[in-house]
Amino acid sequence: VLALGTMSAAEKTARAILGGGCFWCVEAVYETVPGILSVTSGYAGGHVPDPTYEQVSTGRTGHAEVVQVEYDPEKISYAKVLDLFWKAHDPTTLNRQGPDTGPQYRSIILYEDETQKAIAEKSKAAAQADFKDPIVTGIVPLEKFYPAEKYHQDFYAYNPNYPYSRAIIRPKLEKFEKSAK
């Protein structure tokens, strides 16, 4: 049985909730992938309802910066979405990606059912072969995804010359494009 993630009956889409550091970076990566229908930056994994960026950035809400990836399961599988996740960031650094530090930048996969959990655990085990240090990515149940504020959505697409975009996101995209081939 091939797991598709959570399906929307009306739209025949599936979704994955992933955190790999700054959501601007993860969002920019997935927006380049065929079969991905939309990517929404947001927050998940914490204990504060309806968090704001200012709250999450303190590192005290328990939330991570994550993306909700909606995809066409006839074009890309949940397993492939996860394979790309391992290439899109460094899953061996605890609470850090590049210059971004704190628990809000942790590597995390939030699953919606036992099938997603099993695929995520298998994917993590397989990905370990590509890293000399242990993968520290958490695999936890999704309680609720909170979309981030509008100005965070499609950040790189709208702000390619922003200093963070030029210094961090663009090189990450270039590296991802080479590794995903």
WOVENRA-V992344 format. One record per residue. N is the residue number from 0. RES is the residue in one letter. PHI is phi in whole degrees, -180 to 180 (999 if undefined). Layout:
# WOVENRA-V992344
n->{N/N}
res->{RES/RES}
phi->{PHI/PHI}
This chain:
# WOVENRA-V992344
n->{0/1/2/3/4/5/6/7/8/9/10/11/12/13/14/15/16/17/18/19/20/21/22/23/24/25/26/27/28/29/30/31/32/33/34/35/36/37/38/39/40/41/42/43/44/45/46/47/48/49/50/51/52/53/54/55/56/57/58/59/60/61/62/63/64/65/66/67/68/69/70/71/72/73/74/75/76/77/78/79/80/81/82/83/84/85/86/87/88/89/90/91/92/93/94/95/96/97/98/99/100/101/102/103/104/105/106/107/108/109/110/111/112/113/114/115/116/117/118/119/120/121/122/123/124/125/126/127/128/129/130/131/132/133/134/135/136/137/138/139/140/141/142/143/144/145/146/147/148/149/150/151/152/153/154/155/156/157/158/159/160/161/162/163/164/165/166/167/168/169/170/171/172/173/174/175/176/177/178/179/180}
res->{V/L/A/L/G/T/M/S/A/A/E/K/T/A/R/A/I/L/G/G/G/C/F/W/C/V/E/A/V/Y/E/T/V/P/G/I/L/S/V/T/S/G/Y/A/G/G/H/V/P/D/P/T/Y/E/Q/V/S/T/G/R/T/G/H/A/E/V/V/Q/V/E/Y/D/P/E/K/I/S/Y/A/K/V/L/D/L/F/W/K/A/H/D/P/T/T/L/N/R/Q/G/P/D/T/G/P/Q/Y/R/S/I/I/L/Y/E/D/E/T/Q/K/A/I/A/E/K/S/K/A/A/A/Q/A/D/F/K/D/P/I/V/T/G/I/V/P/L/E/K/F/Y/P/A/E/K/Y/H/Q/D/F/Y/A/Y/N/P/N/Y/P/Y/S/R/A/I/I/R/P/K/L/E/K/F/E/K/S/A/K}
phi->{999/-94/-80/-111/81/-78/-98/-96/-58/-71/-107/55/-118/-131/-141/-133/-115/-138/-129/-141/99/-59/-66/-61/-68/-64/-60/-61/-64/-68/-67/-94/-93/-59/95/-84/-91/-160/-134/-120/-75/-171/-133/-163/92/-117/-117/-99/-72/47/-71/-103/-58/-60/-69/-63/-67/-75/80/-108/-92/84/-79/-109/-73/-135/-126/-101/-101/-100/-141/-92/-68/-82/-110/-150/-92/-60/-60/-69/-56/-71/-56/-69/-57/-66/-83/-86/-157/-100/-80/-100/-102/-78/55/-161/-142/55/-79/-90/-126/127/-63/-71/-107/-69/-84/-153/-118/-108/-96/-106/-157/-66/-66/-61/-60/-63/-65/-64/-65/-66/-64/-62/-62/-68/-67/-55/-61/-88/-129/-80/-92/-64/-73/-109/-60/-81/-121/-134/-69/-80/-94/-161/-102/-114/-60/-76/-59/-55/-68/-88/-77/54/-56/-64/-59/-90/-134/-65/-102/-61/-52/-65/-63/-70/-84/-116/-69/-58/-62/-65/-63/-62/-64/-61/-59/-70/-77/-85/-79}
